Amino acid sequence: MRQSPSRGHARRLPGSPDNVHIVLGSELAPERAADPALAHLLSQGRGSLAFLLGDSTCRLRLLGAGIHWDRVLLAFDGERAVGFAAFKHHRRGPFGLHWRPFVREFGLVNGAVRFVGFCLSELREWRYGFLLYGLRVDRSARNQGIGSALVKACCAHAAGQGFTRIELEVPLNNPRARRLYLHNGFTLRRKRWVPFPPVRGMWRSLP
């Protein structure tokens, strides 16, 4: 395991690119965790909820100040963050649920409606033991094995926390993500038409 002043305890998994290291967000040095670029990277997720959360810039304003870094794995190419895997367990995910940013962004009524919708989406997922909540790799860094490295790191983290299985939901209109998870040992489960947009459940056991 390598330690960097700006990245904390970074690790490279077998089979991942030589220059890519993965670190748990809560292990970052404080000044690195405060980098707005990291919050911006995480705001690229939850695109399937754009009807509630808006585009990535809007999502940054809504969610960026309430990130739980202990629920995020970050992939670094050198000093540049190029991807993340976020997860949930014990009723805690990567984003805090705070209503004030929604009201500031959309007004009282519209903001309240959107906040309730987001809460319902988040709370619905509490039924999972360990949920791979979201994964994204920067376009410039794709097709280099970083996505698989993040999946493996998330599985290793879940196993280290005592979980024996990991689950996720992938939108039906995202075959690229589905292929990634199948490649990494996940099995398809039934389709779920609620929430919207519809998703396909997947899972894999952990050693």
SULVENCOR-V499619 format. One record per pair of residues at least 24 apart in sequence whose ideal C-beta (glycine too) atoms are under 8 Angstrom apart, sorted by the first residue. I is the first residue (numbers start at 1). GAP is how many residues later the second one is. If there is no record, write none. Layout:
I&GAP + I&GAP
This chain:
5&24 + 6&25 + 6&26 + 6&73 + 7&25 + 7&69 + 7&72 + 8&24 + 10&66 + 11&142 + 13&136 + 13&139 + 13&140 + 13&143 + 15&130 + 15&133 + 15&134 + 15&137 + 16&129 + 16&130 + 16&132 + 16&133 + 16&136 + 17&60 + 17&127 + 17&128 + 17&129 + 17&132 + 19&58 + 19&59 + 20&55 + 20&56 + 20&57 + 20&62 + 20&124 + 20&125 + 20&126 + 20&129 + 21&54 + 21&55 + 22&51 + 22&52 + 22&53 + 22&54 + 22&127 + 22&128 + 22&131 + 23&50 + 23&51 + 23&53 + 24&45 + 24&46 + 24&48 + 24&49 + 24&50 + 24&133 + 25&42 + 25&44 + 25&45 + 25&46 + 25&47 + 25&48 + 25&49 + 26&43 + 26&44 + 28&41 + 28&46 + 33&36 + 36&28 + 37&44 + 38&36 + 38&43 + 39&25 + 39&26 + 39&28 + 40&24 + 41&33 + 41&40 + 41&42 + 41&43 + 41&95 + 41&97 + 42&25 + 42&30 + 42&42 + 42&44 + 42&52 + 44&92 + 45&39 + 45&41 + 45&88 + 45&89 + 45&91 + 46&88 + 48&123 + 48&149 + 49&69 + 49&72 + 52&62 + 52&65 + 52&66 + 52&69 + 53&61 + 53&65 + 54&51 + 58&47 + 61&40 + 61&43 + 61&44 + 62&39 + 62&40 + 62&43 + 63&32 + 63&33 + 63&38 + 65&33 + 65&36 + 66&29 + 66&30 + 66&31 + 66&32 + 66&35 + 67&27 + 67&28 + 67&29 + 68&24 + 68&25 + 68&26 + 68&27 + 68&28 + 71&62 + 73&77 + 73&80 + 73&81 + 73&84 + 75&62 + 75&66 + 75&71 + 75&74 + 75&75 + 77&64 + 77&69 + 82&55 + 82&56 + 82&58 + 82&59 + 82&64 + 83&52 + 83&53 + 83&54 + 83&55 + 83&58 + 83&63 + 83&64 + 83&67 + 84&50 + 84&51 + 84&52 + 84&66 + 85&47 + 85&49 + 85&50 + 85&65 + 85&66 + 85&68 + 85&69 + 86&46 + 86&47 + 86&48 + 86&49 + 87&43 + 87&44 + 87&45 + 87&46 + 87&67 + 87&70 + 87&71 + 88&37 + 88&38 + 88&40 + 88&42 + 88&43 + 88&45 + 89&39 + 89&40 + 89&41 + 89&42 + 89&69 + 89&72 + 89&74 + 91&35 + 93&29 + 93&32 + 93&38 + 93&40 + 94&39 + 94&40 + 95&27 + 97&25 + 120&75 + 121&74 + 124&71 + 125&44 + 128&39 + 129&34 + 129&36 + 129&38 + 130&28 + 130&31 + 130&33 + 130&35 + 130&36 + 130&37 + 131&35 + 131&36 + 131&37 + 131&38 + 132&34 + 132&35 + 132&36 + 133&35 + 135&42 + 135&45 + 147&33 + 148&32 + 148&35 + 148&36 + 151&29 + 151&30 + 151&33 + 152&32 + 155&29 + 155&49 + 155&51 + 158&48 + 159&47 + 159&48 + 163&43 + 164&41 + 164&42 + 165&38 + 165&39 + 165&40 + 165&41 + 166&37 + 166&38 + 166&40 + 167&34 + 167&35 + 167&36 + 168&33 + 168&34 + 168&35 + 169&30 + 169&31 + 169&32 + 169&33 + 170&29 + 170&30 + 170&32 + 171&26 + 171&27 + 171&28 + 171&29 + 172&25 + 172&26 + 172&27 + 172&28 + 173&24 + 178&24
